[in-house]
Amino acid sequence: MQRLLSIALLVLPISAWALEPETQAAKNEGMRLYNIGHSTAAMPYLRQAAEAGDVEAMYYMGEAERRQQMMGLTRAAMEWYLQAAAEGDAYSMLQLFRGGACTAGDRCPEGFEDWHHAALAITQPQAEAGDPDAMLAMYHIQRMFEASRRAGEWLERAAEAGQPEAQTLLGRQILNGRGWYLTNSRRLGAAEEWLRQAAEQGYVPGMVALTAVLEREGQYSELWSWGKRASLLGSRVSRVVHGECLIVPEREEYCREEADPIQGWAILYAVVEETSDNTAKYILEQLHSQLSREEQEEAEALAEREWIGREPPLSNFPPRFGY
């Protein structure tokens, strides 16, 4: 394993190579399903890309397998993580460490005490060389070492280097109490600064988190602008809010468009069709009387034309390294 890890430092990972169009299409569909929480349905598609050597697909096959057993490290998940780890994927190594592959499964990296040590050896040189994604990975690696101060320093370095996921994490942590601020308004302002940087890069989770800060600050017009943009970029939660606001804009102060019940119903109907979202189902049930049956049929036809299958696809935008 140590030899393979050394090679991974010197060559491009397989995931950087172009897949055949059919295999790439399968991977895209697998990621779409995974990202809306349908990990079981995603597996046949991801498997095609993983078996073709795509490292990212190997990792997500491990994630999908892990979700079959309440986030435990199954043997099937471990085998996929091991394949990705052999290609230098640090997050697969961290999942192997967290799941006890070395201590409980006797699958240890050659030349390293455990998998988080292997991840550190792969990632730290890249992070020190200025790679923002590696800096974010170093945050997670140091958390596995229970080195909270070092982890926080790497998160800040990643955010300062412009990594949008790190900026969003840092903004959320500030909201939840990280750091010392004289007033709550200063805390909100500090969080907003990081979340706005992420949002302005087009990072959808940053937009969604920013809307929560803007709501607390009473900046409803800007909140609606970011929320609508997140909706159009595929945020499932923002898409639900978008649809509800078009049906009953008077319900929430942040709804800033004229009522358009047919469009709003079409949006919510499409969310239900694509994701089985329970919130969207509930809203449609509660607002059933707002539209006649003829209007509902018109809205559902509109959904088929404009919203179902829309690009970019709906997503929960799960973090790469979650739980």
C-alpha positions, 0 to 999 in steps of 0.5 A: 500500500505504501508503494501505491500511495507514493505513486499517487503523489506523482501521477494524476489520479484515474478520476482525472482521466476522461471516462467513456461518454456512456460511463460518464453519463452513468456516473452523472446519473449516479451522483444525481441520485446520491445527491438527493438522498437516493443512494441505493438507486445510485449504486448501479450507476456509480458502480459502472464508473468505479469499475472503470477506474474513476476514484471519485465513483469508488469513494461514493460507492463506499459512501452509498454502501455505508448508508445501507447499514446506518453509516457503519463501515460494511465490508463492501464499503471498506473494499471500495474505500480501499480501492480509492485509498490506493489511488491516494484519495484522502477522504477514503482513508479517513473513512477507513480510519473512522470505521476501524478498518485497521483496528477491527478489520486488520486492513492497515496501510503498509508503512503507516500506523493507521489510515489517518496517518496515511491521509496526512502523508498524502495531503500535507505536502499538497496543502503546504504547496497551496492547494485549497482543497488539500487545506480543507482535507487537512482540516478533517484530517486534524479533526481525526487526530483530535487536534482541534486548534490545528484543524481550525487553523487549516480551515481558516487557511482554506477559507482565506485561499478561497475554498468555498466549502471551507468558507461556508463551514467557517461562516456556520461555525462562527454563527454557532459560537466560534470565536469571540465577538463583542455583540451578536451583530458583529458575529452575524457580520463576520459569518456573513462575510465568509458566507457571501464570499462562498455564495459569490463564487456560485457555491450553492450551500454558501447561498443557502447559509447566507439566506439564514443570516440575511433573515436574522438581519431582516434583509429580506429583498437580498435574501429572496435574491440569493434564495431564488438563485440557489433554487435555480442552481438546484438547491432542493430546500430553496426550490421548495421555498421558491414554489411555496412563495409563488403560491402564497407570497403573503405567508412569509415576509421574505417572499418578494414576488407577485403570486403565481400559483400555477408556477409555484404548484409546478415547482413543488410538483416537480420537486415531489416527482424527482425527490419525493420531498415530504415538505413539498408534499405537505405544502401541496396538500395544505394549499390544495384549495388554492388552485382548481383542478384545471389549474393543477393540471396546467401546473403539472403540464408546466412542470413536465415542460420546464422543471422536471429534469431541469439542469443543474439537477436538484441536490441536497448538496451533501458535504463530501466528508460527512457522517 
